[in-house]
Amino acid sequence: MVAQSAVSPTPTVVVSVPASDSVPAEVHETAARLDVSQYLPQVIDLTREIYGGFARVWVSVDPEFADDTHIVFDAPVACSIEEALDKDREWGQRLMKIIPRSPRVYLVSTDFQP
């Protein structure tokens, strides 16, 4: 016979964490304001295809230059430096095909994890 412990299990703690690959309303609003919202779904798909997803997407605004606003995808990469550079190069080249006039609004920021 196995004795059962009278100690109750540790209570479950639920922490709200934003889902990976989620796009905040601020990003959608900024894309619309910069007239690049029509490209956002394609850029999301491109980022998922090349990097396997992204940890977050956010808006970067340079306080010194009003027109220096970017939508940045934080993408983790777990590969060699050479492979990470290849991914970055491919993302940039394919982005230029998605956005014909090539505004430098969308950027990827790689979080290198060897």
N, C-alpha and C positions, 0 to 999 in steps of 0.2 A: 504494500500500500504506500502511495506517495503522498506525503503531507502537502497540503496547499498552503501557500503563504496568506496570512491575513492582511498583508500590506496591499492597499489598493494601487492599481496602476497609476502611473504618472498622468496627470490630466493633459489632454491635448491642447496645444496652443496653436491657434490659427493666425498666421501672419499674411496680410494681403501683399502680394508681390505682383507687379505688373507683368503680364504675359510677354514672353519673348515674341518678337515679331509684331508687337502691337504698335500702332501709329497714333500718337496723341493728337487731339483736336488742334493744338497749336501748330502742328506740322501741316495739317490739311489747310488751315487758315492761311499760313504763310505761303504755301504753294499756290493757293488761289490768288493771294495778293501779288505774288511775283509772276503770275500768269504761266505757271508750269504744273498746275494740278493735273492736267490731262496726261502728264508723263509719270506721275507718282506710282500708279499701279505697275507700270512696266519697270520702273527703277526698283521697286520692291521685289518683283519677280527676278530681275537680273541679280540683285544682291543675294537673294535666296539661292539662285542657281549656282553662282560662283562661290559664295562663302558658306552656303548651307544655312543661311539665316543671318540674323543680326540681333545683338543684345538689346539695343534701343535705337531709336531715331529721335533726333532733337534739332532745335533751331539754334544756330550760332549767329550772333549779331555782334559785329565789331562796333563798340561805342564811339570810336573815332571817325568811322566812315559809315554814313547812313545807308549807303547802297551796298555794303559788304555784308550780306545776309546769306547764310547757307543752311541747307537741310543736310544733316550729317547722319550717316548710318554707322554705328559702332558695330563692327563685324569681328568676332573672334576668329583667329586663324591658328590652327594647331598643325603646323607643317614647317618645312625648312624655310629659311629666309628667301632662298631662290624661288621656291614655290609661292611664297607670300607675295613677292615682287611680281611674279607672273600673273597671279590673281588680280593684283592691283592694276597692272597694265591692261589686262583683258577687260576689267570692269570699266576703266576709262575709255578704251577704244569702243566698246559696245555701247557705252553711254552716249558717245558722240553720234552713233547711228540712231539711237532712240530720239534724241533731241537734235533736230537738224540745225538749228541756229546755235547750238551748243552754249547755252548760258551756263556759267559756272555756279549754279545754285546747288546742285546735288554733289555731295562729296562722300567718300567712304573713309572711315578712320579704322584702321586695323589694330586689333588688340592681339599682338603676337604672343602666342602661348606655345613655346617649343615642346 
